Amino acid sequence: MDAETVIIHARFAPNGTIVEISERPTGLDPQDWFNFLSYQAADSYQALAGGRGVFRLTRSVVDALKTEATTKAA
């Protein structure tokens, strides 16, 4: 069983848009990747201070979400 936890870091601009987010698939802008994760894995999100937040997911879930996101973006 793959239990490796991946922490996807997101950084927000003062206006609330996403400036940077890790594990982003090629072809998706940061805001689209954040929106996709928010719909698919909202229960794994934790807001942090300073305009930041993280998603805590397993590697297998992140890989599956990346594949799904790139398929839908194409």
Order of alpha helices (4+ residues) and beta strands (2+ residues): beta-beta-alpha-beta-beta-alpha
